[in-house]
Amino acid sequence: MKNQGLTLCIITLLTMNFCVGLIPSHAQNQKISLERAQLIELTKKAEKAALYESENTSLIVQNYNLKASETNLQKELEAARNDAETFRKQRNQNRWALAGLLIAIATSIGFKIKKHIR
């Protein structure tokens, strides 16, 4: 019987300590409110970070697209330069051919005039 009373007393004390431990004290309330404030602040920062992350992702995609466009434009520019060089060479060949033809015509006319003069 004495053991049962002692056991009951110990169980009661442990239960009371457990219940008192569950009831937050003033310091714990302040800590909880600070934790809530920090949680709110962290939540706001996380929301901003998510917005910045999506903006950053869109900027990365846009940058990738611009680099791809730049590469394509560089290739087109190189092709246009090659075409311009080809056309310049062809123009010079045509000029020399025309000059040769004019010299041949002038020489032919010169020989015909010389032949008629004799």
C-alpha positions in Angstrom: 0.0 0.0 0.0 2.8 2.3 0.9 4.4 1.5 -2.5 1.2 2.2 -4.3 0.9 5.6 -2.6 4.5 6.4 -3.5 4.0 5.3 -7.0 0.8 7.4 -7.3 2.7 10.4 -5.9 5.5 10.0 -8.3 3.1 9.6 -11.2 1.2 12.7 -10.1 4.4 14.8 -9.9 5.6 13.6 -13.3 2.2 14.4 -14.8 2.3 17.9 -13.2 5.8 18.5 -14.5 4.8 17.4 -17.9 1.7 19.6 -17.9 3.7 22.6 -16.7 6.2 21.9 -19.4 3.4 22.0 -22.0 2.2 25.4 -20.8 4.4 28.1 -22.4 5.9 30.7 -20.2 6.1 34.4 -21.0 9.7 33.9 -22.3 8.5 31.1 -24.5 5.6 33.2 -25.8 8.1 35.9 -26.8 10.3 33.3 -28.4 7.3 31.9 -30.3 6.3 35.4 -31.4 9.9 36.1 -32.5 9.9 32.8 -34.3 6.6 33.7 -36.0 8.0 37.1 -37.0 11.1 35.5 -38.3 9.0 32.9 -40.1 6.9 35.7 -41.7 10.1 37.5 -42.7 11.6 34.4 -44.1 8.4 33.6 -46.0 8.4 37.1 -47.6 12.1 36.6 -48.5 11.3 33.2 -50.0 8.5 34.7 -52.0 10.8 37.4 -53.3 13.4 34.8 -54.0 10.9 32.8 -56.0 10.0 35.9 -58.0 13.6 36.7 -58.6 14.3 33.0 -59.5 11.6 33.0 -62.1 12.8 36.4 -63.5 16.3 35.1 -63.5 15.2 31.9 -65.3 13.4 34.0 -68.0 16.5 36.2 -68.4 18.7 33.1 -68.8 16.3 31.8 -71.5 16.2 35.2 -73.2 20.0 35.4 -73.1 20.3 31.9 -74.6 17.9 32.9 -77.4 19.8 36.1 -78.0 23.1 34.2 -78.2 21.6 31.7 -80.7 20.2 34.6 -82.8 23.7 36.3 -82.6 25.3 33.1 -83.8 22.8 32.8 -86.7 23.3 36.5 -87.6 27.1 36.0 -87.5 26.8 33.1 -89.9 24.6 35.1 -92.2 27.0 38.0 -92.1 29.9 35.8 -92.9 27.9 34.3 -95.9 27.1 37.9 -97.1 30.7 38.9 -96.9 31.7 35.8 -98.8 29.1 36.6 -101.5 30.3 40.2 -101.6 33.9 39.0 -102.2 32.7 36.6 -104.9 30.8 39.4 -106.6 33.7 41.8 -106.4 36.0 39.2 -108.0 33.4 38.5 -110.7 33.1 42.3 -111.4 36.8 42.7 -111.7 37.0 39.7 -114.1 34.2 41.3 -116.2 36.0 44.6 -116.3 39.2 43.0 -117.5 37.2 41.0 -120.1 35.5 44.2 -121.3 38.8 46.0 -121.4 40.4 43.2 -123.4 37.4 43.2 -125.8 37.7 47.0 -126.2 41.4 46.7 -126.9 40.7 43.9 -129.4 38.1 46.1 -131.1 40.4 49.1 -131.1 43.3 47.1 -132.5 41.0 45.6 -135.2 39.7 49.0 -136.2 43.3 50.3 -136.1 44.5 47.5 -138.5 41.5 48.1 -140.8 42.2 51.8 -140.9 45.9 51.1 -141.5 45.0 48.7 -144.3 42.7 51.3 -146.0 45.3 54.0 -145.8 47.8 51.9 -147.8 
